[in-house]
């Protein structure tokens, strides 16, 4: 049986939703345009979901499509309270 993480094909919209949970369709479309694999979406989401928000914003070690997905997801995040 093949698992999504071993498939070099671009992730499907359903696979992306399985990783991200409920997401705006425009975010899914933007990610699909990048053409990342399941693993690349998973890696970007893991970085985004990490507890160390400041470190994540200052520097991430993602490259290529995973970095592009990270940037799309980060742009959709609400800004932390500045009060």
N, C-alpha and C positions, 0 to 999 in steps of 0.2 A: 504494500500500500504506500502510495506517495504522499508525503506531507507537504503543505504549502511552503515550509521553510527550505525544502530541498529543491524547489522548482525555480529554475532560472528565468522563467517567463515573468513579464510584468504582472504585478498584483492586480486583481480584479476589484471592482467597486465593492463587492461583497466581502472580500478579504480585508480591504482597507477599513470598512465599517466594523468588521469583527475585531480589529485591533483598536480602533479609535472609539468605538461605541457610537451613540447618536451624534451625528455630525451634519452640518449644513451641506446640502448638495453641491454648493459652489466650492467648498473645500475639497470634496471628493474629486470633482472635475479638475481642479488645479493639480491635485496629486497625480491623477491619471495622466495629465499632460506631461508630467515629468517622466513617467514610465518606470517607476521603481519596482523592484521585486518585493515580495512579501517580507523578506528579511530586512530590506532597506527601510521599509515603512515601520517595521517593528523596532529597528534600531533607533530611528529618529524619534519615535514615540517614547521609547524608554528614556532617551536623553531628556525629552521634554517633561516627562513625568517624574524625573529625579527630584529628590528633596532639596538639593542645593541649587536654588533658582539663580542666585547671584553668580556662582561659578559657571553655571550653564550659559548665562547671558554673556559673560566675559569671554569664554573660550569653550568651544566644543571641538572634539576631535573627529567630527564627521566629515566625510568627503563625498564628492560626486552627488548622486541622486539622493542619498540619505540626508546630506546637508541641505539640499533643496527642499526636501519634504519637511525637515526640521524648521526651516525658515517659513514655510507656508503655515505650519501648525503654530509656530510661535506668534506669527502675525495675528492669529485668531484668538490668542489668549487674552483675557482681560488684564489690563495693567494692575499691578498691586496697588493697594490703597496708599495714597501719598499724603495722608493726613496725619 
